[in-house]
């Protein structure tokens, strides 16, 4: 999904720049927490942010990863409700903050941007439904395959060895993302390693053969 502010004319970009306060965050910083009342939206200019929710038992469950171009906190601002997740920087990241009232007034003045935002929220909702369906209906290796292909699209870097996924997540965190135990995740990773499709390194994974990874799934699941 492209950045919400892509293709805006110079006048509107200048107006946004006047409203936005840009800051650099080191890795591991909480941008906002689940249950906090929103004071505005955060535009991720560079870096990555981990999105998680708390289970009834108080354990953090990773539900997504934001990358450059994403806007965080929009649902809470539009609904007038507390944040429904926690956002934490995974690495040194640059974020721009826009006050809630300024952001809502800007949307009111720009109906085309409001429509684009509605489309993005619909896309996010559809992705969430797909995620739930995946956890309920698909086998662990299928969930892992889809997750790795998603990382290839969003944060993969081409190297001589293949596509490097510098995801900076532990195996425990990866397991939570696809709703399995760490032991089950390890078995699925080892299966892909034996086929020489991937190579695991510390805090990163090398996809050595993306075509072979894609062939593990039916073509209608490749988005």
SERO-4910 file (N, C-alpha, C, O; in steps of 0.05 Angstrom, whole numbers):
BEGIN
 pado doro    nc1    nc2    nc3   cac1   cac2   cac3    cc1    cc2    cc3    oc1    oc2    oc3
  Unk    A     17    -24      0      0      0      0     18     25      0     35     28     17
  Unk    A     14     43    -19     31     66    -21     25     86      2      5     84     15
  Unk    A     44    104      6     42    124     27     16    141     22     10    148      0
  Unk    A      3    147     44    -22    162     43    -17    189     29    -35    199     15
  Unk    A      6    201     34     12    228     24     25    228     -3     34    249    -13
  Unk    A     28    205    -16     40    204    -43     24    220    -63     -1    220    -62
  Unk    A     37    233    -81     25    248   -103     10    274    -94     -4    285   -110
  Unk    A     14    282    -70      3    308    -62     18    331    -76     42    328    -81
  Unk    A      4    352    -82     17    375    -95     35    389    -75     33    385    -51
  Unk    A     52    407    -85     72    421    -69     59    437    -47     69    439    -24
  Unk    A     36    450    -53     23    467    -33     14    451     -9     17    459     14
  Unk    A      2    427    -14     -8    411      8     15    398     23     13    394     47
  Unk    A     36    390      9     60    379     22     72    400     41     81    393     63
  Unk    A     73    425     32     84    447     49     67    450     73     77    455     95
  Unk    A     40    449     70     22    451     93     27    429    113     27    433    137
  Unk    A     31    404    103     36    382    121     62    385    136     64    380    159
  Unk    A     83    395    121    109    399    134    107    419    157    121    416    177
  Unk    A     90    439    154     87    459    175     73    446    200     79    455    222
  Unk    A     56    426    196     42    413    218     59    392    231     55    385    255
  Unk    A     78    380    216     92    356    226    117    363    242    132    381    235
  Unk    A    120    349    264    144    351    281    159    325    278    150    304    286
  Unk    A    183    327    266    199    303    260    220    298    281    234    316    290
  Unk    A    222    272    290    242    264    310    254    238    303    242    222    288
  Unk    A    279    233    313    292    208    310    289    192    335    292    202    357
  Unk    A    283    166    332    279    148    355    300    125    353    303    114    332
  Unk    A    313    119    375    330     94    374    312     69    375    288     71    379
  Unk    A    324     46    370    308     22    371    299     16    400    312     22    419
  Unk    A    276      3    402    265     -4    428    249     17    442    243     14    466
  Unk    A    242     38    428    227     60    441    197     56    435    189     50    413
  Unk    A    180     59    456    151     57    453    141     83    441    144    104    453
  Unk    A    128     81    418    116    105    405     90    111    419     84    134    425
  Unk    A     73     91    422     49     93    438     41     65    448     50     45    436
  Unk    A     25     63    469     18     38    481    -12     32    477    -28     51    476
  Unk    A    -18      7    476    -46     -1    475    -61     10    500    -51      7    522
  Unk    A    -83     23    495    -99     35    517    -94     64    520   -110     78    534
  Unk    A    -72     75    509    -67    104    510    -87    119    493    -96    109    472
  Unk    A    -95    143    501   -111    160    485    -94    174    464    -73    184    472
  Unk    A   -102    175    439    -85    187    418    -84    217    420   -105    231    424
  Unk    A    -61    228    416    -58    257    414    -52    265    385    -52    289    379
  Unk    A    -48    246    367    -43    252    339    -35    227    324    -37    205    335
  Unk    A    -25    230    300    -16    208    284     14    210    280     26    232    281
  Unk    A     27    187    275     56    186    271     61    176    243     52    154    235
  Unk    A     76    191    227     84    183    200    112    171    201    131    184    209
  Unk    A    114    146    193    140    132    194    156    139    168    149    130    146
  Unk    A    176    156    172    192    165    149    214    146    142    220    142    118
  Unk    A    227    134    162    248    115    157    250     96    181    244    104    204
  Unk    A    258     71    176    260     52    198    236     33    198    221     32    179
  Unk    A    233     18    220    211     -1    223    201     -1    251    215      4    270
  Unk    A    175     -6    254    161     -6    280    146    -32    283    131    -40    265
  Unk    A    149    -44    306    135    -69    313    108    -62    325    106    -45    343
  Unk    A     87    -75    316     60    -71    326     50    -96    340     52   -118    330
  Unk    A     41    -92    365     34   -115    381      9   -109    398      2    -86    403
  Unk    A     -4   -131    408    -26   -129    426    -21   -147    450     -4   -164    449
  Unk    A    -35   -142    472    -33   -159    495    -54   -180    495    -77   -175    491
  Unk    A    -46   -205    501    -65   -227    504    -78   -225    532    -68   -210    549
  Unk    A   -100   -239    536   -113   -239    563    -93   -246    585    -97   -238    608
  Unk    A    -73   -262    578    -53   -271    598    -31   -250    602    -13   -254    618
  Unk    A    -33   -228    587    -13   -207    590     12   -211    573     32   -197    577
  Unk    A     11   -229    553     34   -234    536     31   -217    510      9   -214    499
  Unk    A     53   -206    501     53   -190    477     51   -208    452     66   -227    450
  Unk    A     33   -201    434     30   -216    409     35   -197    386     20   -177    383
  Unk    A     54   -203    369     61   -186    347     40   -189    325     35   -212    316
  Unk    A     28   -167    316      7   -169    296     15   -156    269      1   -158    250
  Unk    A     38   -143    269     47   -131    244     73   -115    248     83   -112    270
  Unk    A     83   -105    225    107    -89    225    102    -65    206     95    -69    183
  Unk    A    106    -41    216    103    -18    199    130    -10    187    151    -13    200
  Unk    A    129     -2    162    154      7    148    150     35    137    129     47    140
  Unk    A    171     46    125    170     74    116    146     79     98    140     63     80
  Unk    A    132    101    103    108    108     88     83    102    103     61    112     97
  Unk    A     84     85    124     60     79    140     54    101    160     71    116    169
  Unk    A     28    103    166     19    123    186      7    107    210    -10     90    206
  Unk    A     16    113    233      8     99    257    -11    115    274     -8    139    277
  Unk    A    -31    101    285    -49    115    303    -74    126    290    -90    140    303
  Unk    A    -77    121    264   -100    133    250   -127    123    260   -146    138    264
  Unk    A   -129     97    265   -155     86    274   -164     98    300   -187    105    303
  Unk    A   -146    102    318   -153    113    344   -161    142    341   -180    151    354
  Unk    A   -147    157    324   -154    185    320   -182    188    307   -197    205    316
  Unk    A   -187    172    287   -213    174    273   -236    164    290   -258    175    288
  Unk    A   -232    144    306   -253    133    322   -257    147    349   -279    144    361
  Unk    A   -237    162    357   -239    175    383   -236    155    406   -246    160    429
  Unk    A   -224    132    401   -220    111    421   -190    108    427   -173    119    413
  Unk    A   -184     94    449   -155     90    455   -142     73    434   -155     59    419
  Unk    A   -115     74    433   -100     58    415   -106     28    420   -108     20    443
  Unk    A   -109     13    398   -115    -16    401    -91    -33    399    -93    -58    399
  Unk    A    -67    -21    398    -42    -37    397    -19    -19    408    -23      5    413
  Unk    A      3    -32    411     28    -18    420     47    -17    397     51    -37    382
  Unk    A     60      6    393     80     10    372    107     15    384    111     33    400
  Unk    A    127     -2    376    154      0    387    174      0    364    172    -17    346
  Unk    A    193     18    364    213     19    342    231     -6    344    240    -14    365
  Unk    A    236    -18    321    253    -41    319    282    -33    315    301    -48    321
  Unk    A    286     -9    304    313      1    298    312     31    298    290     43    302
  Unk    A    334     44    294    334     73    292    314     82    271    316     74    248
  Unk    A    295     99    279    273    106    260    267    135    262    270    148    283
  Unk    A    257    146    240    249    174    238    219    175    236    207    163    218
  Unk    A    206    189    254    177    192    254    169    221    255    181    238    268
  Unk    A    148    227    240    136    254    240    110    253    255     93    236    249
  Unk    A    105    271    273     81    272    289     63    295    280     73    317    277
  Unk    A     37    289    276     18    310    269     -4    310    290    -17    289    295
  Unk    A     -9    333    302    -30    335    323    -57    326    312    -64    330    289
  Unk    A    -72    313    330    -98    302    322   -117    322    309   -128    317    288
  Unk    A   -120    346    321   -138    366    310   -129    376    283   -145    381    265
  Unk    A   -102    380    281    -91    389    255    -96    368    233   -102    375    211
  Unk    A    -92    343    240    -95    321    221   -124    319    212   -130    316    188
  Unk    A   -143    320    231   -171    318    223   -180    342    207   -196    339    188
  Unk    A   -170    365    213   -177    389    197   -166    387    169   -179    395    150
  Unk    A   -142    376    167   -130    372    140   -146    352    123   -150    357    100
  Unk    A   -155    331    136   -172    312    121   -198    325    113   -208    320     91
  Unk    A   -210    342    130   -235    355    124   -231    373     99   -250    376     83
  Unk    A   -208    385     96   -203    403     74   -196    389     48   -196    400     27
  Unk    A   -189    363     51   -179    348     28   -195    321     25   -186    301     36
  Unk    A   -217    322     12   -235    299     10   -221    276     -5   -227    252      1
  Unk    A   -204    281    -24   -190    260    -39   -172    244    -20   -169    220    -23
  Unk    A   -160    258     -2   -142    245     18   -159    228     37   -150    206     46
  Unk    A   -182    237     44   -200    222     62   -208    196     48   -210    175     61
  Unk    A   -214    197     22   -221    173      7   -198    153      7   -201    129     10
  Unk    A   -174    164      2   -150    147      1   -146    133     28   -138    110     30
  Unk    A   -151    148     50   -148    137     76   -168    115     81   -162     95     93
  Unk    A   -193    120     73   -214     99     76   -206     74     61   -210     52     71
  Unk    A   -194     76     37   -185     53     22   -163     38     36   -162     14     36
  Unk    A   -144     54     48   -123     41     63   -133     26     87   -124      4     92
  Unk    A   -151     38    102   -162     24    125   -178     -1    117   -177    -21    131
  Unk    A   -191      0     95   -205    -24     84   -185    -45     77   -189    -69     83
  Unk    A   -163    -37     65   -142    -56     58   -131    -69     83   -126    -93     84
  Unk    A   -126    -53    104   -115    -63    129   -135    -83    142   -127   -103    153
  Unk    A   -161    -76    141   -181    -94    152   -181   -121    137   -183   -142    149
  Unk    A   -179   -119    111   -179   -144     95   -155   -161    102   -156   -185    104
  Unk    A   -132   -147    106   -107   -162    113   -110   -175    140   -100   -197    145
  Unk    A   -124   -161    159   -128   -173    185   -146   -198    184   -140   -217    197
  Unk    A   -167   -197    167   -184   -220    164   -168   -243    152   -171   -266    160
  Unk    A   -151   -237    132   -134   -258    120   -115   -270    141   -111   -294    142
  Unk    A   -105   -253    159    -88   -263    181   -102   -282    199    -92   -303    207
  Unk    A   -127   -275    207   -143   -292    224   -148   -319    210   -146   -340    222
  Unk    A   -156   -317    185   -162   -341    169   -137   -359    167   -139   -384    169
  Unk    A   -114   -346    164    -89   -362    162    -83   -377    188    -76   -401    187
  Unk    A    -87   -364    210    -81   -377    236   -100   -400    241    -92   -420    252
  Unk    A   -125   -396    233   -146   -417    238   -144   -440    219   -147   -463    227
  Unk    A   -139   -435    193   -142   -456    173   -116   -467    161   -116   -489    151
  Unk    A    -94   -452    163    -70   -461    149    -50   -474    167    -49   -469    191
  Unk    A    -35   -492    155    -14   -506    170     10   -487    175     13   -466    163
  Unk    A     26   -494    195     47   -476    205     66   -469    183     74   -446    181
  Unk    A     74   -488    166     94   -481    145     82   -463    124     96   -447    112
  Unk    A     55   -464    120     42   -446    101     42   -417    112     48   -398     98
  Unk    A     37   -415    138     37   -388    151     65   -377    150     68   -353    145
  Unk    A     85   -393    155    113   -384    155    120   -375    126    133   -354    123
  Unk    A    113   -391    107    119   -384     79    107   -357     71    121   -340     59
  Unk    A     82   -353     78     69   -327     71     82   -304     86     85   -282     75
  Unk    A     90   -309    111    103   -288    127    130   -280    114    136   -256    111
  Unk    A    146   -300    106    172   -295     94    169   -280     67    184   -262     61
  Unk    A    149   -288     51    144   -274     26    136   -246     30    143   -228     15
  Unk    A    120   -241     51    112   -214     58    136   -197     66    138   -174     58
  Unk    A    154   -209     81    179   -194     89    196   -188     64    209   -167     62
  Unk    A    196   -207     45    211   -202     20    201   -177      6    217   -161     -5
  Unk    A    175   -173      7    163   -149     -7    168   -124      9    172   -103     -3
  Unk    A    167   -125     35    167   -101     51    195    -92     61    200    -68     64
  Unk    A    212   -112     67    238   -104     78    261   -120     67    283   -119     78
  Unk    A    257   -135     45    278   -151     34    299   -135     19    292   -115      5
  Unk    A    324   -142     23    347   -129      9    362   -150     -7    370   -170      3
  Unk    A    366   -144    -33    380   -163    -50    410   -164    -43    422   -143    -40
  Unk    A    420   -188    -41    449   -192    -35    459   -214    -53    442   -228    -66
  Unk    A    485   -218    -55    495   -241    -72    485   -268    -63    484   -287    -79
  Unk    A    477   -270    -37    468   -296    -27    438   -300    -30    428   -322    -25
  Unk    A    423   -279    -37    395   -280    -39    382   -255    -27    394   -234    -26
  Unk    A    357   -257    -18    343   -235     -7    346   -235     23    337   -254     37
  Unk    A    359   -215     34    364   -214     63    340   -200     77    332   -178     69
  Unk    A    329   -214     97    307   -203    113    318   -195    140    320   -211    158
  Unk    A    326   -170    143    337   -160    168    314   -152    186    309   -129    190
  Unk    A    300   -172    196    275   -167    210    279   -160    240    261   -149    252
  Unk    A    303   -166    251    309   -159    278    288   -170    298    281   -156    317
  Unk    A    278   -194    293    259   -207    310    270   -234    319    283   -248    304
  Unk    A    265   -241    344    273   -267    354    255   -289    343    233   -283    332
  Unk    A    263   -314    345    246   -336    336    221   -337    353    199   -345    342
  Unk    A    222   -329    378    198   -329    395    178   -308    384    154   -314    383
  Unk    A    188   -285    375    170   -265    364    159   -273    337    135   -269    331
  Unk    A    175   -286    320    165   -296    295    143   -317    299    123   -318    285
  Unk    A    148   -334    319    128   -355    325    101   -342    333     80   -352    325
  Unk    A    102   -321    349     78   -307    357     63   -295    333     39   -293    332
  Unk    A     78   -286    313     66   -273    290     49   -293    274     30   -285    261
  Unk    A     56   -318    274     41   -338    259     25   -357    277     13   -376    267
  Unk    A     25   -351    303      7   -365    321     16   -394    326     -1   -412    328
  Unk    A     42   -399    329     52   -426    335     72   -424    357     80   -403    365
  Unk    A     80   -448    368    100   -449    388    128   -445    375    131   -448    351
  Unk    A    148   -438    391    175   -435    380    185   -461    369    198   -462    348
  Unk    A    178   -484    382    187   -510    372    175   -516    345    189   -526    327
  Unk    A    150   -509    341    137   -513    315    150   -495    293    155   -504    271
  Unk    A    156   -471    301    169   -453    282    197   -464    274    204   -463    251
  Unk    A    212   -473    294    238   -484    288    237   -507    268    253   -509    250
  Unk    A    217   -525    272    214   -547    253    208   -537    225    219   -547    206
  Unk    A    191   -517    223    184   -506    196    208   -493    183    213   -496    159
  Unk    A    224   -478    199    248   -465    189    269   -486    180    281   -484    159
  Unk    A    272   -507    196    291   -528    189    283   -542    163    300   -550    147
  Unk    A    257   -545    159    248   -558    134    256   -541    110    264   -552     89
  Unk    A    253   -514    112    261   -496     90    291   -496     87    301   -493     65
  Unk    A    306   -498    109    335   -498    108    345   -524     94    363   -523     78
  Unk    A    332   -546    100    341   -571     88    337   -571     57    351   -583     42
  Unk    A    316   -556     49    311   -553     20    328   -531      7    326   -525    -16
  Unk    A    345   -519     24    363   -497     15    348   -473      3    358   -459    -14
  Unk    A    324   -469     14    308   -446      6    315   -422     22    315   -399     12
  Unk    A    322   -426     48    329   -404     66    355   -411     80    364   -434     81
  Unk    A    367   -390     92    390   -393    110    384   -374    134    378   -351    130
  Unk    A    387   -385    158    381   -369    182    407   -357    193    427   -372    197
  Unk    A    407   -332    199    429   -318    212    418   -304    237    394   -304    242
  Unk    A    436   -292    252    428   -278    277    411   -254    269    420   -235    256
  Unk    A    386   -254    278    367   -232    273    361   -227    244    351   -206    237
  Unk    A    368   -246    226    361   -242    198    358   -270    185    368   -290    195
  Unk    A    344   -270    162    340   -294    147    347   -288    118    339   -267    107
  Unk    A    361   -305    105    368   -302     76    349   -321     61    350   -345     64
  Unk    A    333   -309     43    317   -326     25    334   -331      0    337   -314    -17
  Unk    A    345   -355     -1    364   -362    -22    349   -367    -48    361   -363    -70
  Unk    A    325   -377    -47    310   -384    -71    281   -375    -68    264   -390    -59
  Unk    A    275   -350    -76    248   -339    -73    228   -354    -91    206   -359    -82
  Unk    A    237   -362   -114    219   -376   -133    210   -402   -120    186   -409   -121
  Unk    A    228   -416   -108    221   -442    -95    203   -437    -72    185   -453    -67
  Unk    A    207   -415    -57    189   -409    -35    161   -403    -45    142   -412    -32
  Unk    A    159   -388    -67    133   -381    -78    118   -406    -87     94   -408    -85
  Unk    A    133   -426    -98    121   -450   -109    109   -468    -87     94   -486    -93
  Unk    A    116   -462    -62    104   -478    -40     75   -472    -36     60   -487    -23
  Unk    A     66   -448    -46     38   -440    -43     23   -440    -69     36   -436    -90
  Unk    A     -3   -444    -68    -20   -441    -92    -17   -412   -103    -13   -394    -88
  Unk    A    -19   -409   -129    -14   -383   -142    -34   -362   -132    -27   -338   -132
  Unk    A    -58   -370   -123    -78   -350   -115    -72   -338    -88    -85   -320    -79
  Unk    A    -51   -348    -74    -44   -337    -48    -20   -318    -50    -12   -306    -31
  Unk    A     -9   -315    -74     14   -297    -78      4   -270    -85     -5   -265   -107
  Unk    A      5   -251    -65     -6   -224    -69     16   -205    -76     11   -181    -80
***
